[in-house]
Amino acid sequence: MLRKLRHQNILLFMGACIAKPKLAIVTKYCHGATLYEHIYDYKTDFSIVDVVRIVTQFSQATVLLMAIDMILDLDLD
């Protein structure tokens, strides 16, 4: 199912390695830092425009995943 998923706000799934004991998901390479790194490591001071853009993209991806039953239980705490 992940292989067929295409959306501008969802990282492209390329494949998976299921050779025990190491498991891995292979995705498209994304240049730059993660949102986590910007928030916790770099302490990036996002503008309100950036925050709205990030929340909008997250919401669009979440709605899609919920619509196709990819998210069964979403805990946003």
C-alpha positions as CSV (number, residue, x, y, z in Angstrom):
1,M,0.0,0.0,0.0
2,L,2.8,2.4,0.8
3,R,4.4,1.8,-2.6
4,K,1.3,3.3,-4.3
5,L,0.9,6.3,-2.0
6,R,1.7,9.5,-3.7
7,H,1.1,12.9,-2.1
8,Q,3.2,16.1,-2.1
9,N,3.2,16.2,1.7
10,I,4.1,12.6,2.3
11,L,7.7,11.3,2.0
12,L,7.9,8.8,-0.9
13,F,8.3,5.2,0.2
14,M,11.0,3.4,-1.9
15,G,11.2,0.0,-0.2
16,A,12.0,-1.9,3.0
17,C,14.7,-4.1,4.3
18,I,13.3,-6.9,6.5
19,A,16.5,-8.8,7.2
20,K,16.6,-9.5,10.9
21,P,17.8,-8.2,13.3
22,K,17.9,-4.9,11.4
23,L,14.8,-3.5,9.8
24,A,14.7,-0.4,7.7
25,I,12.3,1.7,5.6
26,V,13.9,3.3,2.6
27,T,12.4,6.7,1.5
28,K,13.2,9.4,-0.9
29,Y,16.2,11.5,0.1
30,C,15.3,15.0,1.5
31,H,17.9,17.6,1.6
32,G,18.1,19.7,4.8
33,A,17.1,19.3,8.4
34,T,14.0,17.6,9.8
35,L,11.3,19.6,11.5
36,Y,12.3,18.0,14.8
37,E,15.9,19.3,14.3
38,H,14.6,22.8,13.5
39,I,12.4,22.9,16.6
40,Y,14.7,21.1,19.2
41,D,18.3,21.4,17.9
42,Y,18.5,24.6,16.0
43,K,15.7,26.4,17.9
44,T,14.5,27.9,14.6
45,D,12.4,31.0,15.1
46,F,9.6,30.2,12.6
47,S,7.4,33.1,11.3
48,I,3.7,32.8,11.6
49,V,3.6,32.2,7.8
50,D,6.0,29.2,8.3
51,V,3.9,27.8,11.1
52,V,0.7,28.0,9.1
53,R,2.4,26.4,6.1
54,I,3.8,23.5,8.2
55,V,0.5,22.9,10.0
56,T,-1.4,23.0,6.7
57,Q,0.9,20.5,5.1
58,F,0.7,18.2,8.1
59,S,-3.1,18.4,8.1
60,Q,-3.3,17.6,4.4
61,A,-1.2,14.5,4.7
62,T,-3.0,13.4,7.9
63,V,-6.4,13.8,6.2
64,L,-5.2,11.7,3.2
65,L,-3.8,8.9,5.4
66,M,-7.0,8.8,7.5
67,A,-9.1,8.7,4.3
68,I,-7.3,5.6,3.0
69,D,-7.3,3.9,6.5
70,M,-3.5,4.2,6.8
71,I,-3.9,5.8,10.3
72,L,-6.0,3.8,12.7
73,D,-5.2,5.6,15.8
74,L,-3.5,9.1,15.7
75,D,-2.1,10.3,19.0
76,L,-1.0,13.9,18.6
77,D,0.0,14.6,22.2
